[in-house]
């Protein structure tokens, strides 16, 4: 297969690796899906599609990939609101540093540009009607904060691509 344009990696892998490295040593579950079996604090980060929200389209998407991502924090306890806000601020710092330092994630790429389209805010349910996961209410005592980001992603080194349907040229 002769591929002459860059192959993009996984937006979710990019987010998870950046967050896992940043929060290394803290007891925080970081994933793409909520599970009732997991205890707070949690960070749920994933590429998303929102009704009425643009992902920051480009005229030429050969070298930059636009993505809309949602990042939720789920906390519990007497300080759940405060911990949720603090986690969201730490996430902002993580993403901005990754963009400023041009941190490259294998099979993920790097963040070229980032825009916060919805500042962190406490929300009452886990998912909206446009999301893949539906969870009408969190367990008692759990609090969720959500922020929405538009990111432009540069492709990763092509030899790190793990897409089973595309094999980059050596």
C-alpha positions, 0 to 999 in steps of 0.5 A, spaced: 500 500 500 503 506 497 500 512 502 503 518 501 499 523 506 500 522 514 496 517 517 493 519 524 493 516 530 488 515 536 485 521 539 483 517 545 490 514 546 493 522 545 489 524 551 490 518 555 497 518 555 498 525 556 493 525 562 497 518 565 504 521 565 501 528 568 498 524 574 503 519 575 503 517 582 496 520 584 491 515 585 486 517 579 483 512 575 484 515 568 480 512 562 475 513 556 469 510 559 465 510 566 464 504 570 460 504 577 466 499 579 471 504 579 472 509 585 473 516 585 477 520 583 476 519 576 478 522 569 474 520 563 477 523 557 475 521 550 474 524 543 466 526 542 461 529 538 456 534 540 450 536 537 451 543 534 458 543 536 463 544 531 470 540 531 474 546 528 474 544 521 480 545 516 480 546 509 485 542 508 486 536 513 492 532 510 496 534 516 492 536 522 486 533 525 481 537 528 477 533 534 472 535 539 474 532 546 470 532 552 473 531 559 469 529 565 472 529 572 468 524 577 469 526 585 466 524 591 466 526 599 465 532 602 470 536 598 467 533 591 466 540 588 473 543 590 476 536 588 473 536 581 474 544 580 482 542 582 482 536 577 479 540 571 484 546 573 490 541 573 487 538 566 488 544 563 495 545 565 496 538 563 493 540 556 497 547 555 503 544 557 503 538 552 501 543 547 507 548 549 512 543 549 509 539 543 509 533 547 509 527 542 505 521 543 506 514 539 500 513 535 497 519 538 501 525 535 501 532 538 497 538 540 498 543 535 492 548 537 487 547 543 481 551 545 477 551 551 470 551 548 466 550 555 469 551 561 469 546 567 462 546 570 458 541 574 453 537 571 448 533 574 448 527 569 454 523 566 452 523 559 448 527 554 443 525 549 448 525 544 453 521 547 455 514 546 454 512 554 448 513 557 448 514 565 442 518 568 445 519 575 451 518 578 451 514 585 449 518 591 455 523 593 459 523 586 460 529 583 461 530 575 465 536 572 465 537 565 470 541 560 469 541 552 476 542 548 477 543 540 484 540 539 488 540 532 492 534 532 499 533 528 500 526 526 505 521 530 511 518 527 508 514 522 512 508 525 508 508 531 501 507 528 498 501 530 492 502 525 491 494 523 488 497 516 493 501 514 501 500 514 505 506 513 511 505 508 518 504 512 
